[in-house]
Amino acid sequence: MSEKEINAYRLTSLEDPTDEMLAYIMREVAEEAKEKYDQAIERYFLEIKEMYQQQYGNN
């Protein structure tokens, strides 16, 4: 199945996705979720570091 066919499919379609389509969609969503999670963790620890430095200085 081509990427074009996958991108053309909509979950609101009257036809059910094939197992291949569903696996591809789920893999894409998982990759995006992991990227967003990694970015959020990085921002979280940067904010903690900045708050610590504001409170206690650069020591």
Backbone as CSV, one residue per row, in Angstrom:
resi,resn,N_x,N_y,N_z,CA_x,CA_y,CA_z,C_x,C_y,C_z
1,MET,0.851,-1.177,0.000,0.000,0.000,0.000,0.895,1.238,0.000
2,SER,0.589,2.161,-0.863,1.414,3.356,-0.985,1.050,4.388,0.078
3,GLU,1.995,5.289,0.322,1.741,6.363,1.279,0.598,7.252,0.797
4,LYS,0.491,7.420,-0.501,-0.591,8.228,-1.074,-1.950,7.617,-0.728
5,GLU,-2.054,6.297,-0.833,-3.312,5.628,-0.492,-3.619,5.767,0.995
6,ILE,-2.587,5.636,1.814,-2.773,5.792,3.266,-3.244,7.200,3.585
7,ASN,-2.606,8.200,2.993,-2.958,9.593,3.264,-4.346,9.936,2.747
8,ALA,-4.804,9.250,1.723,-6.127,9.518,1.167,-7.236,8.915,2.019
9,TYR,-6.898,7.918,2.813,-7.909,7.249,3.640,-8.297,8.134,4.812
10,ARG,-9.550,8.168,5.128,-10.052,8.916,6.276,-10.813,7.952,7.171
11,LEU,-10.611,8.052,8.474,-11.293,7.142,9.396,-12.800,7.327,9.374
12,THR,-13.270,8.438,8.844,-14.704,8.667,8.751,-15.296,8.012,7.502
13,SER,-14.445,7.389,6.729,-14.888,6.726,5.512,-15.863,5.604,5.866
14,LEU,-16.717,5.250,4.919,-17.677,4.176,5.141,-17.012,2.802,5.111
15,GLU,-15.835,2.733,4.512,-15.138,1.454,4.465,-14.155,1.338,5.619
16,ASP,-14.031,0.149,6.176,-13.102,-0.086,7.267,-11.676,-0.105,6.738
17,PRO,-10.730,0.328,7.567,-9.337,0.283,7.128,-8.841,-1.165,7.099
18,THR,-7.922,-1.430,6.222,-7.305,-2.759,6.210,-6.362,-2.846,7.411
19,ASP,-5.940,-4.042,7.736,-4.993,-4.213,8.834,-3.709,-3.443,8.546
20,GLU,-3.292,-3.445,7.293,-2.085,-2.724,6.892,-2.246,-1.224,7.105
21,MET,-3.403,-0.692,6.712,-3.672,0.747,6.896,-3.682,1.089,8.379
22,LEU,-4.378,0.282,9.152,-4.498,0.550,10.575,-3.137,0.494,11.266
23,ALA,-2.325,-0.481,10.905,-0.984,-0.592,11.487,-0.146,0.631,11.130
24,TYR,-0.231,1.078,9.889,0.528,2.251,9.447,0.078,3.494,10.216
25,ILE,-1.222,3.684,10.316,-1.773,4.853,11.026,-1.336,4.833,12.480
26,MET,-1.440,3.674,13.116,-1.066,3.559,14.524,0.428,3.813,14.727
27,ARG,1.261,3.337,13.813,2.699,3.556,13.911,3.017,5.049,13.786
28,GLU,2.358,5.724,12.840,2.582,7.164,12.664,2.168,7.939,13.913
29,VAL,1.033,7.584,14.481,0.548,8.262,15.684,1.504,8.016,16.845
30,ALA,1.992,6.786,16.981,2.919,6.460,18.066,4.215,7.252,17.922
31,GLU,4.727,7.377,16.717,5.959,8.138,16.499,5.763,9.600,16.858
32,GLU,4.638,10.166,16.448,4.353,11.570,16.760,4.185,11.769,18.266
33,ALA,3.507,10.836,18.917,3.311,10.940,20.364,4.647,10.875,21.091
34,LYS,5.542,9.998,20.667,6.853,9.894,21.301,7.653,11.177,21.112
35,GLU,7.603,11.760,19.919,8.314,13.021,19.677,7.790,14.116,20.600
36,LYS,6.473,14.225,20.701,5.887,15.254,21.561,6.218,15.007,23.029
37,TYR,6.216,13.740,23.444,6.571,13.394,24.814,8.017,13.782,25.097
38,ASP,8.919,13.429,24.197,10.334,13.768,24.377,10.534,15.277,24.473
39,GLN,9.828,16.028,23.640,9.929,17.494,23.681,9.390,18.035,24.999
40,ALA,8.291,17.477,25.474,7.699,17.936,26.733,8.628,17.650,27.907
41,ILE,9.250,16.487,27.922,10.195,16.143,28.993,11.384,17.093,28.980
42,GLU,11.885,17.383,27.789,13.019,18.301,27.678,12.642,19.688,28.197
43,ARG,11.467,20.193,27.804,11.017,21.511,28.288,10.832,21.501,29.804
44,TYR,10.274,20.412,30.324,10.027,20.287,31.762,11.330,20.432,32.546
45,PHE,12.356,19.677,32.150,13.609,19.737,32.885,14.338,21.059,32.676
46,LEU,14.183,21.671,31.506,14.766,23.001,31.308,14.107,24.019,32.239
47,GLU,12.798,23.925,32.393,12.093,24.841,33.291,12.513,24.622,34.738
48,ILE,12.667,23.367,35.125,13.122,23.084,36.490,14.518,23.662,36.704
49,LYS,15.404,23.476,35.736,16.758,24.006,35.840,16.733,25.528,35.953
50,GLU,15.905,26.186,35.131,15.802,27.652,35.191,15.267,28.112,36.531
51,MET,14.255,27.428,37.065,13.702,27.806,38.375,14.744,27.615,39.468
52,TYR,15.502,26.535,39.395,16.551,26.288,40.381,17.605,27.388,40.325
53,GLN,18.015,27.752,39.109,19.034,28.790,38.961,18.526,30.135,39.457
54,GLN,17.258,30.428,39.247,16.693,31.674,39.762,16.674,31.672,41.282
55,GLN,16.380,30.529,41.861,16.266,30.426,43.316,17.640,30.381,43.991
56,TYR,18.573,29.603,43.427,19.838,29.333,44.109,21.069,29.840,43.362
57,GLY,20.891,30.427,42.210,22.031,30.900,41.444,22.605,29.802,40.573
58,ASN,23.759,30.026,40.028,24.377,29.078,39.081,25.241,28.024,39.757
59,ASN,25.132,27.851,41.033,25.981,26.872,41.763,25.583,25.463,41.478
